[in-house]
């Protein structure tokens, strides 16, 4: 059996959970940024398609 007390073990678990929460929040922010980038890219592509379809033939 380890010499750590229950309080020390609980504190260690709480610290790991805090770190996991921080990483989860960071990953969420990255995913949101990628999603936003994809939406902007689609919008720009749609605008290009509209411009191309509105141009008169040569």
C-alpha positions as CSV (number, residue, x, y, z in Angstrom):
1,X,0.0,0.0,0.0
2,X,1.2,3.5,-0.8
3,X,2.2,5.9,2.0
4,X,0.0,8.7,0.5
5,X,-2.9,9.6,2.6
6,X,-6.4,9.6,1.2
7,X,-6.4,13.4,1.2
8,X,-3.3,13.5,-0.9
9,X,-4.7,11.1,-3.3
10,X,-8.0,13.1,-3.6
11,X,-5.9,16.3,-4.1
12,X,-4.0,14.5,-6.9
13,X,-7.2,13.4,-8.6
14,X,-8.7,16.9,-8.3
15,X,-5.5,18.4,-9.9
16,X,-5.7,15.9,-12.8
17,X,-9.4,16.7,-13.3
18,X,-8.6,20.4,-13.4
19,X,-5.9,19.8,-16.0
20,X,-8.3,17.7,-18.1
21,X,-10.9,20.4,-17.9
22,X,-8.4,23.0,-19.1
23,X,-7.3,20.8,-22.0
24,X,-11.0,20.1,-22.8
25,X,-11.7,23.8,-23.0
26,X,-8.6,24.4,-25.2
27,X,-9.6,21.6,-27.6
28,X,-13.2,23.0,-27.7
29,X,-11.8,26.5,-28.6
30,X,-9.7,24.9,-31.4
31,X,-12.7,23.0,-32.8
32,X,-14.8,26.1,-32.7
33,X,-12.0,28.1,-34.6
34,X,-11.8,25.3,-37.2
35,X,-15.6,25.3,-37.6
36,X,-15.6,29.1,-38.0
37,X,-12.8,28.9,-40.6
38,X,-14.8,26.3,-42.5
39,X,-17.9,28.4,-42.5
40,X,-16.0,31.5,-43.7
41,X,-14.4,29.4,-46.4
42,X,-17.7,28.0,-47.6
43,X,-19.1,31.5,-47.6
44,X,-16.2,32.8,-49.7
45,X,-16.6,29.9,-52.1
46,X,-20.3,30.7,-52.4
47,X,-19.6,34.3,-53.1
48,X,-17.1,33.3,-55.8
49,X,-19.7,31.0,-57.3
50,X,-22.2,33.9,-57.4
51,X,-19.7,36.2,-59.0
52,X,-18.8,33.6,-61.6
53,X,-22.5,32.9,-62.4
54,X,-23.3,36.7,-62.6
55,X,-20.5,37.5,-65.1
56,X,-21.6,37.9,-68.7
57,X,-20.1,35.5,-71.2
58,X,-17.2,36.7,-73.3
